[in-house]
Every structure is written in C-alpha cells, then in structure tokens.
C-alpha cells in the first residue's frame, strides 16, 4: 500500500478533500485545497482554489510557481506531482492555472500521469459552467466541456433538477490503455422512484477531447 509513504499532512488532505460534500442542493461547503491521487499513488494532483487566503498545504507555500500564479492572477491553480523513490518525496511535474473560476469539484489522474481530468465547478454555475476539463502531460488544456456541450442545446433543458454535484452524469474512469475518458451521460428519467434516471456510456478521446462517436451533445 503506497499510501504509507505519503507525509502525514498529504495523507490527511488526500482523504479529507478527495470527495467534496454538499450541505444541501443550494448550499456548498467552504472551498478548500484539495488533493487527488492516481490509483497507485504514484501521482498526486493538488488544487489551490482561486484567491485562497492562506494555503496550508506545504507545496502551496514553498512552490514559487504556485505563489507567483496566486499573487499575480488570483486564479485557481493545479499542480501535478510525481513520487520519486530516490528522494522519497513528491516533486512537481507541472503547475498551471486551471480553467475553473473557483475550483473543480473533483479530479482524476491517468495511471501514467499523462492526463488530468477535472470535473465540475465549485458553487455550481448552471449549464454554462465547466463540466469536464482535460489537461495533458504539460498541463496544457486539451478541452473544456460544459453540460450543454455534453448533452446538447435541446436535451439540456430536460435534465431533472438534482441535489447531486453533477446533473448531466458523471466521469466514470480514465481508460489509460485506450487513451479514453469514460463518462456516464444522462439519457432519460426524472430521478423519481417510479421514473429512475437512465444513463448511457460515452467515451472521449483524451488526445483531443473529441467524442468517440463523432458527435457532441447528441
């Protein structure tokens, strides 16, 4: 179990902030620094929210690039770090501003560290808010998708009101071998006991953010 090699404060953040919670449908918890890890813990992804007042995470204080971006742009910052056996520590691979206004809700890292996929926008934002962002091995944004981009202009108006973090569906996994992002997209249903939501699986090419079926929102 590689989690044991993480410093205590990283382990605490990792398990505390990997799963943001809603107090209710309209009330969010205060945004905090979040840490996400790849399945084998070889990579971790640190997210510092925009205009975060006092970063408590060690790398947020010591990484000059994080400090520069926070002070200069007051923007959300992401830092992908890799564990190096020789130094017994995590070192930054890339550090860049993220597309989110405040902070993504969640994130996944491919097993090889070549891609980071973020999901959602903290405090919501409706149909035009970011649903999915795909970043490559240098932190460059490959594609940003809204719920409307995923479901389409017509279908987005039929999605039922929901108390869940994402209403369009969810990111299921990163298929590293095939270089694809697997999502479960809302297809039909109101979410009520007698009319449960039905989802369909769709795949997105990580290399360019295009849908495998060749259509967006259809």
Residue pairs with C-beta under 8 A, 6 or more apart in sequence:
2 40
2 41
2 42
2 83
3 11
3 14
3 41
5 41
5 83
5 88
6 14
6 41
6 44
6 90
7 58
9 57
9 58
10 35
10 44
10 90
13 33
13 34
13 35
13 57
14 35
14 36
14 37
14 44
17 32
17 33
17 34
17 35
18 34
18 35
18 36
18 37
18 106
19 106
20 29
20 34
20 105
20 106
20 122
20 165
21 29
22 28
22 29
22 163
22 165
23 29
24 163
25 161
25 162
25 163
28 122
28 123
28 124
31 49
31 52
31 102
31 103
31 122
31 123
32 49
33 46
33 47
33 48
33 49
33 52
33 55
33 56
33 57
33 60
34 46
34 47
34 103
34 107
35 44
35 45
35 46
35 47
35 57
36 44
36 45
36 47
36 106
36 107
36 108
36 109
37 43
37 44
37 45
37 109
38 44
38 109
38 110
38 111
38 113
39 111
40 111
41 83
42 82
42 83
42 111
42 113
43 80
43 81
43 82
43 83
43 93
43 109
43 113
44 80
44 81
44 83
44 90
44 109
45 78
45 79
45 80
45 81
45 107
45 109
45 116
46 57
46 59
46 60
46 78
46 79
46 81
47 76
47 77
47 78
47 98
47 103
47 104
47 107
47 118
48 55
48 57
48 60
48 66
48 70
48 76
48 77
48 78
48 79
49 76
49 102
49 103
49 122
50 74
50 75
50 76
50 100
50 101
50 102
50 103
51 70
51 74
52 60
52 70
55 61
55 66
55 70
59 66
59 79
59 81
59 90
59 92
60 66
60 67
60 70
61 67
63 79
63 92
63 95
65 79
65 92
65 95
66 77
66 79
66 95
69 75
69 77
69 95
69 96
69 97
70 77
73 97
75 97
75 98
76 97
76 98
76 99
76 100
76 101
76 102
76 103
76 104
77 95
77 96
77 97
77 98
78 95
78 96
78 97
78 98
78 107
78 116
78 118
78 135
78 139
79 92
79 94
79 95
80 92
80 93
80 94
80 95
80 109
80 113
80 116
80 139
81 90
81 91
81 92
81 93
82 90
82 91
82 93
82 113
83 89
83 90
84 90
84 91
93 113
93 137
94 137
94 138
94 139
95 139
96 135
96 139
96 140
98 104
98 118
98 133
98 135
99 130
99 133
99 141
99 144
100 118
100 121
100 122
100 130
100 133
101 121
101 125
102 121
102 122
102 123
103 121
103 122
104 118
104 119
104 120
104 121
104 122
104 130
104 133
105 119
105 120
105 121
105 122
105 165
105 166
106 118
106 119
106 120
106 165
106 171
107 116
107 117
107 118
107 119
108 116
108 117
108 119
108 171
108 173
108 174
109 115
109 116
109 117
109 174
110 116
110 117
110 174
110 176
110 206
111 174
111 176
112 176
113 137
114 136
114 137
114 176
114 206
115 134
115 135
115 136
115 137
115 142
115 174
115 181
115 206
116 134
116 135
116 139
117 132
117 133
117 134
117 135
117 171
117 174
117 181
117 206
118 130
118 132
118 133
118 135
119 131
119 132
119 166
119 170
119 171
120 129
120 130
120 131
120 165
120 166
121 129
121 130
127 146
127 147
127 148
127 156
128 146
128 148
129 146
129 147
130 144
130 145
130 146
131 145
131 146
131 147
131 149
131 150
131 166
131 168
132 143
132 144
132 145
132 150
132 171
132 181
132 183
132 204
133 141
133 143
133 144
133 145
134 141
134 142
134 143
134 144
134 181
134 204
134 206
134 209
135 141
135 142
136 142
142 206
142 207
142 208
142 209
143 208
143 209
143 210
145 209
147 156
147 159
147 166
147 167
147 168
148 156
148 217
149 216
149 217
150 168
150 169
150 183
150 185
150 216
150 217
151 159
151 168
151 185
151 186
151 217
152 216
152 217
152 218
153 217
155 217
156 168
156 217
159 167
159 168
159 186
160 167
160 189
160 190
160 191
160 197
161 167
162 191
167 186
168 185
168 186
169 183
169 184
169 185
169 186
169 199
170 183
170 184
171 181
171 182
171 183
172 182
172 183
172 184
172 201
173 181
173 182
174 180
174 181
174 182
174 206
175 181
175 182
175 203
178 203
179 205
179 206
179 207
180 203
180 204
180 205
180 206
180 212
181 203
181 204
181 205
181 206
182 201
182 202
182 203
183 201
183 202
183 203
183 204
184 199
184 200
184 201
184 202
185 199
185 200
185 201
185 202
186 197
186 198
186 199
187 198
187 199
187 200
188 197
188 198
189 195
189 196
189 197
189 198
190 197
191 197
202 211
202 212
202 213
203 211
203 212
203 213
204 210
204 211
204 212
205 211
205 212
